[in-house]
Amino acid sequence: MNGNCEYGFCVCDNDWSGEACDVRIYKNHAGGYFGGYSCNNTYISTATLELSEVNQRDSFEFFETDLNYRYFAIFVTIDSFYVPLQLVRNAQPFVYLSGNGSIRENEINYDVFYETLYTTHTEYTSCAFEGLKR
């Protein structure tokens, strides 16, 4: 139970709504985040991530503008998310990724694992992104 219900009325805890306090409220973190990537603990670059509006209350889309990558993430709590293993849209060669992170007010921290499939070999890259909302 995510609230206190008496006589047919519920007073929901923070971040919950609905007649039975069973619907989690997710904040809308849509917009651009500017920050830096650190990959395999050595390479650092600046980048911009665009986040779509929260969809169906529990998911949103990432858009890595520099690489033109699009993929989705799912909230675990109101301020943490995971990116399930998926094929990145618009990626050439093929790229699979997965990851997890946290997002609060104007800040995002995100760890992602890329698997890039070339015709002759596969490359594995682990990156971390830290950014602030523009």
Buried (B, 14 or more C-beta within 10 A) or exposed (E): EBBEBEEEEBEBEEBBBEEEBEBBEBEEBEEBBEBEBBBEEEEEEEBBBBBBEBEEEBBBBBBBEEEEBBBBBEBEEBBEBEBEEEEBEEBEEEBBBBBBBBBEEEBBBBBBBBBBEEEEEEEEBEBBBBBEBE
